[in-house]
Amino acid sequence: MKSLKKHKTCEMKARVSIMYQVLSIKYLLFSILYTVCFILSTAPSAHAQASMKNSSYIIRMGNFNSAGGKSSGASGSLNITVGQISPGLYTGQNFKLKAGFQYYPSGTPFSLTISNTSIDFGTLEPTNPVSRSNILTVSNQSAGGYVVSAIEDQELKAKEGVFIPDTTCDNGTCSEQTAGKWSGSLVYGFGYRCDHVSTNYCSNGFTASDYFKQFANRSNSESAQTVMSGASGRNQKSQITYKVNVSTVQPAGFYTNTVTYVATPTY
């Protein structure tokens, strides 16, 4: 009894910082296309016709495309046009010009927003799990689809060598790739789950309300894992629930880590 009372006077607090990043492969593809087209246009054997005309018409700055159309397969589709001249974004004091076949109007730019970027678990009491949540929202009408991946920088850490470990769930087998049931109050650690808000955009594995996973851990050289994915649309939402539970022998301290979400468009 004395040991238990002494432990309760030592506070344990935990906080998770959330970072996020939106990647756009679209502009990388533009750069690749521009480089290829530039090489083709400057090759010695290539000749561009500045204008074409006869008695009935005149076309200035003619452009012959060498390939085009829509290719598709089991894993996706691709709209392609080869042969464009000088694609890219050109700006000046009074104008902005988007040149190239891959530019097309989009009412909703690709974006990721997170409702709360600081998850505070407050004071932790042994064998009393605490859960917090936030909402991930993706709007996407400029790409065919998207994935949102996540990774933590480390386990929840108070000081060197003092961690709250990532959970392995009730059966000891859940990981950053595999979800497992986590309902026992004597099963300790830190983990998360994903739930749909309107439509299910969460990754597979969360088959019941008490199933959780670990976050991939950068300090262990693990790779970021997909937590959410979808196609074109607006305000696609998923709820991420974070859970932490500690034992009676967990050292007192202020535990923190950082989870980074990366949204990547797919084409």
C-alpha positions as CSV (number, residue, x, y, z in Angstrom):
1,M,0.0,0.0,0.0
2,K,2.8,2.4,0.7
3,S,4.3,1.8,-2.7
4,L,1.0,2.5,-4.4
5,K,0.5,5.8,-2.5
6,K,4.0,6.9,-3.3
7,H,3.5,6.2,-7.0
8,K,0.3,8.2,-7.2
9,T,2.1,11.3,-6.1
10,C,4.4,11.1,-9.2
11,E,2.6,12.5,-12.2
12,M,2.9,11.0,-15.6
13,K,1.8,13.2,-18.5
14,A,1.8,12.5,-22.2
15,R,1.4,14.7,-25.3
16,V,1.6,13.9,-29.0
17,S,2.5,16.6,-31.5
18,I,1.0,16.3,-35.0
19,M,2.8,17.4,-38.1
20,Y,1.5,17.1,-41.7
21,Q,2.8,17.6,-45.2
22,V,1.1,17.7,-48.6
23,L,3.1,16.4,-51.5
24,S,2.4,17.2,-55.1
25,I,3.8,14.8,-57.6
26,K,2.0,16.6,-60.4
27,Y,4.7,19.3,-60.7
28,L,7.4,16.6,-60.7
29,L,5.7,15.0,-63.6
30,F,5.6,18.4,-65.4
31,S,9.3,18.7,-65.0
32,I,10.0,15.3,-66.4
33,L,7.7,15.9,-69.4
34,Y,9.3,19.3,-70.0
35,T,12.8,17.8,-70.0
36,V,11.8,15.0,-72.4
37,C,10.1,17.5,-74.7
38,F,13.0,19.9,-74.6
39,I,15.4,17.1,-75.5
40,L,13.2,16.1,-78.4
41,S,12.8,19.6,-79.6
42,T,16.5,20.3,-79.7
43,A,17.6,17.0,-81.3
44,P,19.3,17.7,-84.6
45,S,16.9,15.5,-86.6
46,A,13.7,17.2,-85.2
47,H,12.2,20.1,-87.1
48,A,9.1,22.2,-86.0
49,Q,7.0,24.0,-88.6
50,A,6.3,27.6,-87.6
51,S,3.2,27.9,-89.8
52,M,1.1,26.0,-92.2
53,K,-1.1,27.6,-94.9
54,N,-2.8,27.3,-98.2
55,S,-5.3,29.4,-100.1
56,S,-8.1,28.7,-97.6
57,Y,-6.3,28.8,-94.1
58,I,-3.2,29.6,-92.1
59,I,-2.2,27.9,-88.9
60,R,0.6,29.7,-87.0
61,M,2.9,27.9,-84.6
62,G,2.0,24.4,-85.7
63,N,2.4,21.5,-83.3
64,F,2.3,17.8,-84.3
65,N,1.8,15.5,-81.4
66,S,3.5,12.2,-81.6
67,A,1.3,10.2,-79.2
68,G,-1.8,10.6,-77.2
69,G,-4.8,8.9,-75.6
70,K,-5.8,7.1,-72.5
71,S,-4.0,4.0,-71.2
72,S,-5.5,1.8,-68.6
73,G,-4.7,-1.4,-66.7
74,A,-5.6,-3.3,-63.6
75,S,-4.0,-0.8,-61.2
76,G,-4.9,2.5,-62.8
77,S,-5.2,4.7,-65.9
78,L,-3.2,7.5,-67.5
79,N,-4.1,10.3,-69.9
80,I,-1.1,11.1,-72.1
81,T,-0.2,13.6,-74.8
82,V,3.4,13.7,-76.1
83,G,4.8,16.5,-78.1
84,Q,3.7,19.7,-76.4
85,I,6.0,22.8,-76.7
86,S,7.2,24.8,-73.7
87,P,4.8,23.6,-71.0
88,G,5.0,25.2,-67.6
89,L,3.8,28.0,-65.4
90,Y,4.7,31.5,-66.6
91,T,4.0,34.6,-64.5
92,G,4.5,38.3,-64.8
93,Q,3.3,41.5,-63.1
94,N,-0.1,41.3,-64.7
95,F,-0.6,37.8,-65.8
96,K,-0.3,34.1,-65.0
97,L,-0.1,31.5,-67.9
98,K,-0.4,27.8,-67.4
99,A,0.8,26.1,-70.5
100,G,0.6,22.4,-71.2
101,F,-1.8,19.6,-71.7
102,Q,-1.6,18.5,-68.0
103,Y,-3.0,21.8,-66.7
104,Y,-6.8,21.6,-66.3
105,P,-9.2,23.6,-64.2
106,S,-9.8,22.4,-60.6
107,G,-12.3,24.0,-58.2
108,T,-10.7,22.2,-55.2
109,P,-6.9,22.1,-54.8
110,F,-5.3,19.1,-53.2
111,S,-5.2,19.7,-49.4
112,L,-4.9,17.9,-46.0
113,T,-6.1,19.5,-42.8
114,I,-6.0,18.2,-39.2
115,S,-8.5,19.3,-36.6
116,N,-6.0,19.2,-33.7
117,T,-2.3,19.1,-33.9
118,S,-1.6,18.7,-30.2
119,I,-2.9,15.6,-28.5
120,D,-2.8,16.1,-24.7
121,F,-3.5,13.0,-22.6
122,G,-3.2,14.9,-19.3
123,T,-2.2,13.1,-16.1
124,L,-2.0,9.4,-16.6
125,E,-3.2,7.0,-13.9
126,P,-1.9,3.4,-14.1
127,T,-4.2,0.8,-15.6
128,N,-6.7,3.6,-16.7
129,P,-6.4,3.9,-20.5
130,V,-6.9,7.4,-21.9
131,S,-8.1,8.1,-25.5
132,R,-8.0,11.3,-27.6
133,S,-9.0,11.9,-31.2
134,N,-8.7,14.3,-34.1
135,I,-10.1,14.5,-37.7
136,L,-8.1,14.2,-40.9
137,T,-9.8,15.9,-43.9
138,V,-8.6,15.6,-47.5
139,S,-10.0,17.6,-50.4
140,N,-8.9,16.4,-53.8
141,Q,-10.2,17.4,-57.2
142,S,-6.8,17.8,-58.9
143,A,-5.6,14.2,-58.8
144,G,-7.1,10.8,-59.5
145,G,-6.6,9.7,-55.9
146,Y,-4.5,10.1,-52.8
147,V,-2.9,8.3,-49.8
148,V,-2.2,9.6,-46.3
149,S,0.6,7.9,-44.5
150,A,1.8,8.3,-40.9
151,I,5.0,7.8,-38.9
152,E,6.1,8.7,-35.4
153,D,9.6,9.9,-34.6
154,Q,9.9,7.7,-31.6
155,E,7.9,6.0,-28.8
156,L,6.5,8.4,-26.2
157,K,9.6,9.5,-24.4
158,A,10.3,11.3,-21.1
159,K,14.1,11.2,-21.1
160,E,16.8,9.1,-22.5
161,G,16.0,5.5,-22.0
162,V,12.5,6.1,-20.4
163,F,9.7,5.3,-22.8
164,I,6.0,4.3,-22.9
165,P,6.3,1.5,-25.5
166,D,4.1,1.1,-28.5
167,T,1.3,-1.3,-27.8
168,T,1.4,-4.9,-29.0
169,C,-2.3,-5.3,-28.1
170,D,-4.0,-8.1,-26.1
171,N,-2.5,-11.0,-28.0
172,G,1.0,-9.4,-28.4
173,T,1.0,-9.5,-32.2
174,C,-0.2,-6.1,-33.4
175,S,2.4,-3.9,-35.2
176,E,2.5,-0.9,-37.5
177,Q,1.1,-3.2,-40.3
178,T,-1.2,-5.5,-38.4
179,A,-4.1,-4.4,-36.1
180,G,-5.2,-6.3,-33.0
181,K,-7.7,-6.3,-30.2
182,W,-6.7,-4.0,-27.4
183,S,-9.2,-3.9,-24.6
184,G,-7.5,-5.2,-21.5
185,S,-6.7,-2.6,-18.8
186,L,-3.5,-4.5,-18.0
187,V,-2.1,-4.2,-21.5
188,Y,0.1,-1.2,-21.8
189,G,1.5,1.1,-24.4
190,F,0.6,3.7,-27.1
191,G,-1.4,3.0,-30.3
192,Y,-4.0,4.4,-32.7
193,R,-7.0,3.4,-34.7
194,C,-8.9,4.9,-37.7
195,D,-12.6,5.3,-38.1
196,H,-14.7,6.6,-40.9
197,V,-16.8,9.7,-40.4
198,S,-19.2,9.4,-43.4
199,T,-17.5,7.0,-45.9
200,N,-14.7,4.6,-45.0
201,Y,-11.4,6.0,-46.1
202,C,-9.3,4.2,-43.4
203,S,-6.7,1.5,-44.2
204,N,-7.6,-2.1,-43.6
205,G,-7.4,-3.9,-40.3
206,F,-9.7,-2.0,-37.9
207,T,-12.4,-4.6,-38.1
208,A,-13.9,-3.8,-34.6
209,S,-14.1,-0.8,-32.4
210,D,-11.3,-2.1,-30.0
211,Y,-8.7,-2.9,-32.7
212,F,-5.6,-0.8,-32.7
213,K,-2.2,-0.6,-34.4
214,Q,1.2,0.9,-33.6
215,F,2.5,3.9,-35.5
216,A,5.5,3.1,-37.7
217,N,8.6,4.2,-35.8
218,R,11.3,6.2,-37.6
219,S,13.9,5.6,-34.9
220,N,13.5,1.9,-35.6
221,S,14.0,2.5,-39.4
222,E,10.4,1.5,-40.1
223,S,8.5,2.8,-43.1
224,A,5.5,5.1,-42.9
225,Q,2.2,3.3,-43.3
226,T,-1.0,4.2,-45.1
227,V,-3.7,5.3,-42.7
228,M,-6.2,6.8,-45.2
229,S,-6.8,6.7,-48.9
230,G,-9.5,7.7,-51.4
231,A,-10.3,9.1,-54.9
232,S,-11.4,12.5,-56.1
233,G,-13.8,14.4,-53.8
234,R,-14.2,17.1,-51.2
235,N,-14.0,17.0,-47.4
236,Q,-13.2,13.3,-47.1
237,K,-12.9,12.8,-43.3
238,S,-11.4,10.1,-41.1
239,Q,-11.2,10.1,-37.3
240,I,-7.9,9.0,-35.7
241,T,-8.1,7.8,-32.1
242,Y,-4.9,7.8,-30.0
243,K,-4.8,5.6,-26.9
244,V,-2.2,5.3,-24.1
245,N,-2.2,3.0,-21.0
246,V,0.6,2.7,-18.4
247,S,1.5,0.2,-15.7
248,T,2.1,0.9,-12.0
249,V,5.9,0.7,-12.5
250,Q,6.0,3.2,-15.3
251,P,8.4,6.0,-14.2
252,A,6.9,9.5,-13.7
253,G,7.6,12.1,-16.3
254,F,6.3,14.2,-19.2
255,Y,6.2,11.9,-22.3
256,T,6.1,13.3,-25.8
257,N,6.6,12.3,-29.4
258,T,5.7,13.6,-32.9
259,V,3.5,11.9,-35.4
260,T,3.8,13.1,-39.0
261,Y,1.1,12.6,-41.7
262,V,2.0,12.9,-45.3
263,A,-0.7,13.3,-48.0
264,T,0.4,12.2,-51.5
265,P,-1.7,12.5,-54.7
266,T,-1.9,9.6,-57.1
267,Y,-2.5,9.9,-60.8
